[in-house]
């Protein structure tokens, strides 16, 4: 009797741009993971100029569960993920960065969390450092309400699978499993973000729509942190980074906050990013933050109509108010306390 092939439950979706050297570690680790969970792999190549496409095609000739989409023009991670989602037909999609290696049970542990908990829209894997594998890189994120920046939870701690970590988090798309129904409801990545914090915005919107994101501490993924000079293959420099971070913070706030919260926190955000730009200029003689910040503010004004249109869509999705989201995934400390705890190593303030 012919064995009936099980229906795949997960699609592992990887947005790739010039990541051939990382894919050669990432994909074999995925393909070698626990077969108790049926999965497919979908790679959306974002108009790479290295050997990524050739390498992926060589693997797809050996494995029947790998498929490839090649973008004709560069769409950025958000756009590539949304393009890939149009092809997903499994119950769950697992977003994975190309600069990762996975533990063999990474999908199995996510599946357990979905099945054991109610109201879950996404499951965050425990991200450990790629080079120092006993160290936690991020056990999910918390949001700074007046800056729309993320803080990595338990970052730098020694990983201990028996320890209780914060369960309710904002997710990182480096290693994040999401129910397909979330996308069918209308929650998707914002393609205008292009780079940086697009996952923070996406996960924030899931909470707005009434879907929890929970950490699965036993689903472990090793993620590489790349410095700016290692990101040159994706066109990054300091000015570009500041531009995207600032414009994305402003756009996230306008889209995702209720009006009362927006009127309080948006002016604080603008003040903070302008103050940071000035301090970077003074402390480091570096004008990149000034240039990137003012360009971001100009972009935000020029694209305000589009951002307000997106805000209207988010309002129609809203199932939870800001007070609920503050309680679950927002930091409660004030700006100086947050600076001292998380940012004092930048040495921008003499405190």
ABEGO torsion letter per residue (X at the ends): XBBBBBBBABBBBBBBBGAAAAAAAAAAAAAABBAABBBBBBBBBBGBABAAAAAAAAAAAABAABBBBBBABBAEAAAAAAAAAAABABABBBBBBABBBBBAAAAAAAAAAAAABBGBABBBBBBBBAABAABBABBEBBBBAAAGBBBBBGBGBBBBAABBBBABBBBBAABBBBBAAAAAAGBBBBAAAGBEGAAAAAAAAAAAAGBBBBBBAABBBBBBBBBAAAAAAAGBBAAAAAAAAAAAAAAAAAAABBAAAAAAAAAAAAAAAAAAAAAAAAAAGBAAAAAAAAAAAAAAAAAAAAAAAAAAAAAAABABBAAAAAAAABBABBAAAAAAAAAAAAGABAX
